[in-house]
Amino acid sequence: MTVQALCDAFVAACRAGVADGCAATFTADGIMYCAFVPPAVGRAAIAATHAGWIGGGQNKTLTIRRSAC
């Protein structure tokens, strides 16, 4: 999967309000860091964190400014 495809999947899941879809873009043992919450470790924790952020028709975007991939 390309970086662009991964990001597109993440944004689509956010826009659709599917927290498990957001978490699916992370590895099973992935860690999500955010300045506003403690680190979320693993897909279940990442999904739980996203569940509080997504939905309600928010128009989320994701911009990658630089990638080493």
C-alpha angles and dihedrals in degrees: 000000000000122000089247093052091049092051092045090053091049094050092045090053091048092050091047091050093240108144093181088055090054090050091047089069089066126072116258090259095036123141122217116204121197130166091228102053138028116272114284112221120201131005095282093055092043091051091048091051093048092048088070093050107042136067131050093098095285113173100228123186133186122206122191110202097182136002131187092198 
